[in-house]
């Protein structure tokens, strides 16, 4: 009986771990998709630096570049995560940007 | 000691008489030792007597005296007087006074040593403090250099394009540093470099910013071949060279109203120097595709003037929404690449109202008015000459009324423009025009040359007589195609350079339709078609009517009409690139 109880506890623990991992995955997906892309942003000013408006927030070109590169880095480390790039089929293009 | 003495004598007294002498000498030795211990300084007995001798040394050793005893080396006995087989041995005795002097010297040495030790410690402490100060200084320097990156910005703005002109014609420039030949040169094509800003911005403190921006310009001008000596020449031509000139150079005060604690205007600034005028740079950002074509008033007016201006958003409410955005200033009448000739200045002002509040610069519905009042750039002695038509000395006004709605991914705007003496022959033919309009003789037969001269004179009369009124309409907008890097855009313009003329052959329409591709945060491309359409049907302009505008027929021109005054359209396909950093 003890064996079956410990087995049940182990299964429960594994199930929770999987659930948590799944939640993390959902959160990660949400985080990845929220990264603003310059092509979706409006122009605030073409200057030094350029400024864009994305989802109600003003970003400089440097900031958007940094966010994009960080997102691409995350995807490289975890290929399971969905691509943030709407043209993910053109990965060679995104790398060469 | 006395008991010992008595003991010694009682013992020795029992011995025979010959031993009494030895007893006496023992007593003498004992007495001498006692005296030495008590520190007596005077000789105890005469040296020649039967006692040890004591002498004082030299002045250097005056602190010491010497006592001499004798010893028998064979037996080791010590005697107080010399004798056979005995050798003297001397002892230095430090006298008490000298001892006290020596002691004092020792104490003085100790004190001096202690003082030197304290001095050494103090120096060590000071050295430690100085080293700490030096260490503190170095990080502050490093901190300054490290923070310099937050005070200095260097950027660039480059516009480069390729144009294929399926139909060439005279007309205005679509972009600066952009010239295409006139009629008869179809399929002309060229690469152009339209802009190459180098932006230097330095903000030593949050209150001040200095900007210096050089930019290219196309050198055009007569050939300036040089005669060298009596029989040599160097060829020289400016035309076609791209030189650098100063576009912006100004000081900006970032916080004039922050200092006054006016929160609504905290982001407003004051600029002085060679600065952007209130409308063009603002509209370029509103349109978003300045790298493809000029905005309306920039066809006729410089984007930059020496002057002083105040500008910025005015915000209200808990969310600090922008309800007003303004820019007003006073400037030279001549632009940034002209010598100022007038004794007046011009006023320019733009006010943009956002009735529903704007979260960012162009957010939502915006209503904009722009107005300028000044004079054409002419010296007072020229401007004050009496004349029926002031021509290039006339007062000058410009108006733009713009209604725009802008979202993050699309925008649409309508613009109405009005001007007074704000458009010239040079503006009409800023890309290319008839040679006669520039004081040059075309390579044509005499008849055609004369006709062209008449045409050029007509342009001068209709466009620059000092009583010309301009009117124009614009639609422009863009739309980002969701899920792509593509944005379609367009510009449609109607321009009447002098509404006083019933059918003005110089009226034109201009339109752009294109698609832009955003490569990354700094680089984008556009493929577009651009077209200038002189839309009136071809006709001959009556000389009599032309004369009401100050037309003067060229010498030898006898015709009653000026032939074929509607010039040809221009059509081109362009590939534009912008790199902005």
Interface residues (C-beta under 8 A of the other chain):
Chain A: X38 X39 X40 X41 X42 X43 X44 X45 X46 X47 X48 X49 X50 X52 X53 X54 X55 X56 X58 X61 X62 X64 X65 X68 X86 X87 X97
Chain B: X153 X154 X155 X156 X157 X199 X201 X284 X285 X288 X290 X359 X360 X361 X362 X363 X406 X407 X408 X409 X411 X480 X483 X484 X485 X487 X518 X519 X520 X521 X522 X578 X580 X581
